[in-house]
């Protein structure tokens, strides 16, 4: 019973990762920035890569849990070995992801703010209606209003793109709001990665123990049996 509860936890972890990946990919804040970003900006690549990685990881963890559960019921060494392989595969994907997040701690934030900078300056220079609609959507999504620009007065841009009644002050600077929002999100992602790494290591130990238990119990069951010819 305890083993089945543990496999259920692995499935819940896989579903949590899938849910977070879906929210990150289809969430309003992220899709707005992704749709606006240029091909030269790294954000769109990171955005899609994170989604597919999260879905593949969640499927691997769920499959590992199902194989381990089936191996327990059927006492199959083959299914246990397959479960161990899935946990090992998930572990091999999680470690590079955690290392990338640690070594590129600000790359996502910088690329996201670069997109906002680009749209804002496009609107400031030529007041393009297309870019103005994009900037207005970003302001409404992040509940912010403009930025502090060294290139002169930005009141005209903010009056045309900020939500009605939105007052521009230091606390509503969009670059700061985007950075704070993404920092909280990435901290949550990093925490979930750490939990997933711990669970995959535990899963590998658990499936190894199960494999040896099945192997030795099978040998003990056969001990003392002889075939007369």
Secondary structure, DSSP 8 states (H G I E B T S, - for coil): -HHHHHHHHHHHHHHHHHHHHHHHHHSHHHHHHHHH--TTSSHHHHHHHHHHHHHHHHHHHHHHHHHHHHHHHHT-HHHHHHHHHHHHHHHHHHHHHHHHHHHTTTHHHHHHHHHHHHHHHHHHHH--HHHHHHHHHHHHHHT------TTS--HHHHHHHS-TT----GGG-HHHHHHHHHHHHHHHHHHHHHHHHHHHHHHHHHHHHHHHHHHHHHHHHHTT-----
